Amino acid sequence: QVQLVESGGGLVQPGGSLRLSCAASGSIFSFRFWAMGWYRQVPGKQRELVAAITGGGSTNYADFVKGRFTISRDNAKNTMYLQMNGLKPEDTAVYYCKKGAGPLEVWGQGTPVTVSS
């Protein structure tokens, strides 16, 4: 089994930065091959994709974070990151990491991010 644990969320002022981490544990021998992503959700809305990264390191981003957020991974540490710069109040949400898709997908428990002055 695989477990994903997010960290790094918190309260930040508009324009500020945070770096989220997603640490994998358990059956992680194939971590470097995993397709992974960051999602976010606010109450009353569907969870939405923020950014994704393949095992080969290719990335894609939602339009609303392009130029501000950067997704990366450190296969030696079995960890994925989301560097968030230029944060806006509308970025306030619970951020989740995910590996895989369909029957193989695994979600973390989420880390809250609040952007407010």
C-alpha positions in Angstrom: 0.0 0.0 0.0 1.0 3.6 -0.6 0.4 6.5 1.7 0.7 10.2 0.7 1.1 12.9 3.3 0.9 16.6 2.4 2.6 19.4 4.4 3.5 23.0 4.1 0.1 24.7 4.0 -0.8 27.6 6.2 -1.8 31.3 6.3 -0.1 33.6 3.9 -0.7 37.2 2.8 -1.6 38.0 -0.8 1.5 38.0 -3.0 3.3 35.6 -0.6 4.7 32.2 -1.2 4.4 28.7 0.1 5.9 25.3 -0.8 3.8 22.3 -0.3 5.3 18.8 0.0 3.8 15.4 -0.7 5.8 12.6 0.9 5.1 9.0 -0.2 5.6 6.0 2.0 4.8 2.3 1.9 5.1 0.4 -1.4 7.2 3.2 -3.1 9.8 1.2 -5.1 8.3 2.5 -8.3 7.8 6.1 -7.2 9.9 7.5 -10.0 7.5 6.1 -12.5 4.3 7.5 -10.9 2.2 10.2 -12.6 1.3 12.5 -9.8 -0.7 15.7 -9.3 -1.8 18.5 -7.0 -5.5 19.3 -6.7 -7.4 21.7 -4.7 -10.9 22.0 -3.3 -13.0 24.7 -1.7 -16.3 23.9 0.1 -19.2 23.5 -2.2 -17.0 23.1 -5.3 -15.5 20.2 -7.1 -11.9 19.2 -6.6 -9.8 20.7 -9.5 -6.5 19.9 -10.9 -3.8 22.5 -10.2 -0.7 20.8 -11.7 0.6 17.4 -12.8 3.9 15.8 -13.4 4.7 12.5 -15.1 7.3 10.0 -14.2 9.5 11.5 -16.9 9.2 14.9 -15.4 6.8 16.5 -17.9 4.5 19.0 -16.3 1.2 20.7 -17.0 -0.7 23.4 -15.2 -4.1 24.8 -14.9 -4.4 28.1 -16.6 -5.2 29.9 -13.3 -1.7 29.0 -11.8 0.5 29.2 -14.9 3.5 31.4 -14.2 2.9 31.4 -10.5 3.1 27.7 -9.4 5.8 25.1 -10.1 5.4 21.4 -9.6 8.5 19.2 -9.1 9.6 15.9 -7.7 12.6 14.5 -5.9 12.6 10.8 -6.6 15.5 10.2 -4.2 13.3 11.5 -1.4 10.0 10.0 -2.7 8.5 13.5 -2.5 6.6 15.8 -4.8 6.5 19.6 -4.3 4.3 22.6 -5.3 6.1 25.9 -5.1 3.4 28.6 -5.0 4.3 32.2 -5.6 2.2 35.3 -6.1 -0.6 33.8 -4.0 -4.1 35.3 -4.4 -7.1 35.1 -2.1 -8.8 32.9 -4.7 -6.0 30.3 -4.2 -7.5 29.6 -0.7 -8.4 25.9 -0.6 -7.4 22.5 0.7 -4.6 21.2 -1.5 -4.3 17.4 -2.1 -1.7 15.3 -3.8 -2.6 12.2 -5.8 -0.7 9.4 -7.5 -2.0 7.3 -10.3 -5.5 7.2 -11.7 -8.6 5.0 -11.6 -8.2 1.9 -9.4 -4.6 2.7 -8.7 -5.1 6.2 -7.5 -4.2 7.3 -4.0 -4.9 10.6 -2.3 -3.4 12.4 0.6 -5.4 13.9 3.4 -4.9 17.4 2.2 -3.2 20.5 3.6 -5.1 23.8 4.0 -3.9 27.0 2.4 -5.4 30.4 3.3 -4.4 33.5 1.5 -5.6 36.5 3.4 -4.4 39.9 4.7 
